[in-house]
Amino acid sequence: MRQDLSDSTSLDPRPRVMVVDDDGVLAGAASMLLVSLGYRVKTHTEPKAALAELESDAGSYDALLTDYAMPSLSGIELARRAAAVRPGLAIVLVTGYDRGPCEQCATIDAVLRKPYRLAELERVMSSALEQRQVGSVAE
């Protein structure tokens, strides 16, 4: 299932975020929070479908917010593959686990612990996008 909660106009300067979580309720909640922060959001509950969309249209996304534990494709593997297709993509991994499995993963810009608050999501997403923008300017 996928859901687009925002205007997809290419002239819109707001960052575009893909949210991936196999739990539709959590994916929808994350999407609504991001929209309330001013992001354009597309939601997927199937990681493989999300990856296929990134592979076919990688340039239209600025960030990926993905759950860690998903049955068909883990968030870490999705992040690795997404980064290969779109090197400038800001990637935030969401997890309910106490110890993050990927603090050292080069493709992950930030880890967001569940449950999180709107202010945490805003801080982490802004930081991840800023890191990627600074990195792309430096390259």
C-alpha positions as CSV (number, residue, x, y, z in Angstrom):
1,M,0.0,0.0,0.0
2,R,1.2,3.5,-0.7
3,Q,-0.2,6.8,0.1
4,D,0.7,10.3,-1.0
5,L,-0.2,12.9,1.7
6,S,1.1,15.9,-0.1
7,D,1.1,17.9,-3.3
8,S,3.6,16.3,-5.8
9,T,4.3,19.5,-7.7
10,S,7.9,19.5,-8.9
11,L,8.1,23.3,-8.4
12,D,7.3,22.9,-4.7
13,P,10.5,23.7,-2.7
14,R,9.6,21.7,0.3
15,P,11.7,18.5,0.9
16,R,10.1,15.3,-0.2
17,V,10.3,12.4,2.2
18,M,9.5,8.7,1.6
19,V,8.2,6.9,4.7
20,V,8.4,3.2,4.8
21,D,6.9,1.1,7.6
22,D,5.2,-2.3,7.3
23,D,2.7,-1.1,10.0
24,G,0.2,1.1,8.1
25,V,-0.9,2.9,11.3
26,L,2.7,3.8,12.2
27,A,3.5,4.8,8.6
28,G,0.4,7.0,8.5
29,A,1.2,8.6,11.8
30,A,4.8,9.4,10.7
31,S,3.5,10.8,7.5
32,M,1.0,13.1,9.2
33,L,3.7,14.4,11.5
34,L,6.0,15.1,8.6
35,V,3.3,16.9,6.7
36,S,2.5,19.0,9.8
37,L,6.2,20.0,9.7
38,G,5.9,21.1,6.1
39,Y,7.4,18.1,4.2
40,R,5.9,16.5,1.1
41,V,5.4,12.8,2.0
42,K,4.8,9.5,0.2
43,T,4.1,6.5,2.3
44,H,4.8,2.8,1.6
45,T,4.0,-0.2,3.7
46,E,5.9,-2.6,1.3
47,P,9.7,-2.0,1.4
48,K,10.2,-3.7,-1.9
49,A,7.7,-1.4,-3.6
50,A,9.3,1.6,-2.0
51,L,12.7,0.5,-3.3
52,A,11.3,-0.1,-6.8
53,E,9.9,3.5,-6.8
54,L,13.2,4.9,-5.6
55,E,15.0,3.0,-8.3
56,S,12.7,4.4,-11.0
57,D,12.4,7.9,-9.6
58,A,15.2,8.5,-7.1
59,G,15.7,12.1,-7.9
60,S,12.3,13.2,-6.6
61,Y,13.1,12.3,-3.0
62,D,15.3,14.2,-0.5
63,A,14.9,11.8,2.4
64,L,13.9,8.3,3.5
65,L,12.4,7.6,6.9
66,T,12.3,3.8,7.3
67,D,11.4,1.4,10.0
68,Y,14.2,-1.0,11.0
69,A,12.3,-4.3,11.4
70,M,10.2,-5.2,8.4
71,P,9.6,-8.8,7.1
72,S,10.4,-8.6,3.4
73,L,13.4,-6.2,3.5
74,S,15.0,-4.7,6.6
75,G,15.3,-1.0,7.0
76,I,19.1,-1.3,6.9
77,E,19.0,-3.2,3.6
78,L,16.5,-0.7,2.2
79,A,18.8,2.1,3.3
80,R,21.9,0.5,1.7
81,R,20.1,-0.1,-1.6
82,A,18.4,3.4,-1.6
83,A,21.8,5.1,-0.9
84,A,23.3,3.2,-3.9
85,V,20.5,4.5,-6.2
86,R,20.5,8.0,-4.7
87,P,23.8,8.9,-2.9
88,G,22.5,12.3,-1.7
89,L,19.4,10.8,0.0
90,A,19.1,11.6,3.7
91,I,18.3,8.4,5.6
92,V,16.7,8.1,9.0
93,L,16.1,4.7,10.6
94,V,13.3,4.3,13.1
95,T,13.6,1.6,15.7
96,G,12.0,0.5,18.9
97,Y,15.1,-1.4,20.0
98,D,17.2,0.1,22.8
99,R,20.6,-0.4,21.1
100,G,20.7,0.6,17.5
101,P,21.9,-2.0,15.1
102,C,23.5,0.5,12.8
103,E,25.0,3.5,14.6
104,Q,28.1,2.9,12.4
105,C,26.3,2.3,9.1
106,A,27.6,4.8,6.6
107,T,24.3,5.0,4.8
108,I,22.3,6.0,7.9
109,D,22.3,9.7,8.8
110,A,20.3,9.3,12.0
111,V,18.5,6.8,14.2
112,L,15.1,7.8,15.7
113,R,13.9,5.8,18.7
114,K,10.3,4.8,19.1
115,P,8.2,6.2,20.5
116,Y,9.3,9.6,19.4
117,R,7.8,13.1,19.7
118,L,7.2,15.7,17.0
119,A,10.1,17.8,18.2
120,E,12.5,14.8,18.0
121,L,11.3,14.0,14.5
122,E,11.7,17.6,13.4
123,R,15.2,17.8,14.9
124,V,16.4,14.5,13.4
125,M,14.9,15.1,10.0
126,S,16.3,18.6,9.7
127,S,19.7,17.5,10.8
128,A,19.8,14.6,8.4
129,L,18.8,16.8,5.5
130,E,21.3,19.4,6.5
131,Q,24.1,16.9,6.7
132,R,23.3,15.6,3.2
133,Q,23.1,19.2,1.7
134,V,26.5,20.1,3.3
135,G,28.0,16.8,2.1
136,S,26.7,17.3,-1.5
137,V,28.1,20.9,-1.6
138,A,31.5,19.7,-0.3
139,E,31.8,16.9,-2.9
